[in-house]
Amino acid sequence: MKPAVAVGAIVVVADRLLLVRRGRGPAAGEWSVPGGRVEPGETLAEAVVRELAEETGLEGVCGELVGWAERIGPDHHYVILDFRVTILEDREAIAGDDAAEVAWIPLADVAEQRLVEGLAEFLHDHGVITTIV
């Protein structure tokens, strides 16, 4: 099994973080930031914007790298690079692609959600949220 490069979109608006509940894959039923695998020939920024649009219907601009994480399981190995994203227009997010649900969660409540493993710690370590439960 070769490691796959993946990206995540960290979108914060009005002290709320955009999260998606995974509909399938290794983290089905858990909340995460929008994101997924980088396709061949695609830049990291292009992948961030595409994944955001596919999973939430929102258009954004990829900003700076927040940090990276690895997720390794019996059938997967992802190297994930998470980027800050600025939303281009104020409209409702709609779950799409492999996202079962999408929600804007107040930053103070993020760590209380059923998050993918390590996400609360990652967000805390990189200054996105101030507390972890």
C-alpha positions in Angstrom: 0.0 0.0 0.0 1.4 3.3 -1.1 0.7 6.5 0.9 -1.9 8.8 -0.8 -1.6 12.6 -0.7 -4.8 14.3 0.6 -5.8 17.8 1.4 -8.2 19.4 3.9 -9.9 22.8 3.9 -10.0 24.7 7.2 -12.8 27.3 6.8 -13.6 29.6 9.7 -16.3 32.2 9.4 -17.8 34.2 12.3 -16.1 31.9 14.9 -17.6 28.8 13.3 -15.7 25.9 11.6 -17.1 24.2 8.5 -17.3 20.4 9.1 -18.6 17.5 7.1 -19.8 14.2 8.4 -18.2 11.4 6.3 -20.6 9.2 4.5 -18.2 6.5 3.6 -14.6 5.4 3.9 -12.4 4.8 6.9 -14.1 7.6 8.9 -17.7 7.1 7.9 -20.1 8.8 10.5 -17.4 11.0 11.9 -16.9 14.7 11.5 -13.9 16.2 9.6 -12.9 19.2 7.6 -13.8 19.0 3.9 -11.1 17.3 1.9 -9.9 14.2 0.1 -7.2 12.8 -2.2 -5.2 14.9 -4.6 -5.8 13.7 -8.2 -2.9 13.1 -10.7 -1.8 16.4 -12.3 -3.7 18.5 -9.7 -2.0 21.1 -7.5 -2.6 21.0 -3.8 -4.5 24.3 -4.0 -6.7 23.0 -6.9 -7.5 19.9 -4.9 -8.5 21.9 -1.8 -10.9 24.1 -3.8 -12.3 21.1 -5.7 -12.9 19.0 -2.6 -14.5 21.9 -0.8 -16.9 22.4 -3.8 -17.7 18.7 -4.1 -18.4 18.2 -0.4 -20.1 21.5 0.5 -21.1 23.2 -2.7 -19.1 26.3 -1.6 -16.4 28.1 -3.6 -13.3 29.2 -1.9 -9.7 30.4 -2.3 -6.9 28.2 -0.9 -4.7 30.1 1.5 -1.7 29.1 3.6 -0.7 25.7 4.9 -1.9 25.1 8.5 -0.2 21.8 9.0 0.0 18.2 8.0 -1.2 14.9 9.5 -1.0 11.2 8.7 -3.8 8.7 9.0 -2.6 5.0 8.8 -5.0 2.1 9.0 -5.1 -1.5 7.8 -6.3 -0.5 4.4 -5.1 3.1 4.0 -2.2 5.5 4.5 -3.0 9.2 3.9 -0.6 12.1 4.2 -3.0 15.1 4.7 -2.0 18.7 4.1 -4.6 21.1 5.6 -4.9 24.7 4.3 -6.9 27.7 5.4 -9.6 28.6 2.9 -11.6 31.8 2.4 -15.1 31.4 1.1 -15.9 33.5 -1.9 -19.7 34.1 -1.3 -22.1 33.8 1.6 -24.4 31.0 0.7 -25.7 27.8 2.3 -23.4 24.8 2.4 -25.0 21.6 1.0 -23.6 18.1 1.6 -22.4 16.4 -1.6 -20.0 13.7 -2.8 -19.0 11.5 0.1 -20.2 14.0 2.8 -23.4 12.8 4.5 -23.9 16.1 6.3 -22.3 19.6 6.5 -22.5 22.0 9.4 -21.0 25.3 10.7 -19.9 24.4 14.3 -19.0 27.2 16.8 -15.3 26.9 17.5 -16.0 26.4 21.2 -18.1 23.3 20.4 -15.9 21.7 17.8 -14.0 19.3 20.2 -17.4 18.0 21.5 -18.3 16.6 18.1 -17.6 13.0 17.1 -14.5 14.0 15.1 -12.1 11.8 13.1 -9.2 10.6 15.2 -6.7 13.3 16.0 -8.6 16.2 14.5 -9.3 18.0 17.8 -5.7 17.8 18.8 -4.5 19.0 15.3 -6.9 22.0 15.4 -5.8 22.9 18.9 -2.1 22.5 18.2 -2.4 24.8 15.1 -4.5 27.5 16.9 -7.8 26.9 15.2 -9.6 26.0 18.4 -8.6 26.8 22.0 -9.9 23.8 23.9 -10.0 20.0 23.4 -12.3 17.8 25.5 
